[in-house]
Amino acid sequence: CHLEPWTFSFTRMGWDAWVITPTGFEANYCVGPCPEPLLNSSITFTNYAGIKSLFRSRGFADSLEPPAASCVPLHMTAVSLLVQKSESVVEVKHLDEMKALDCAC
């Protein structure tokens, strides 16, 4: 489970008419397996994923068994945009949780 670079492009999305800057940003994404059981691995995992893994490792034959942990962003940060609201109005927008900084199971 690890972080991969990925650049989101406002230009490719066709949003460059109203997003003045930036033209894009490093959004990144998480990819890779989460081994089971997590408790015996060196991979970073959340407490939530840990209890799911522990429950699954007990082998309960239960239709309510949760799915295996997924590789997801653990910490994220905001991105600031300068956007054209109207012909005479420009505004700064802060969008929370837009860039993945690291990953965990």
Secondary structure by P-SEA (a helix, b strand, c coil): cbbbbbbbbcccccccccccccccccccccccccccccccccccccaaaaaaaaaaaaccccccccccccccccbbbbbbbbccccccbbbbbbbcccccccccc
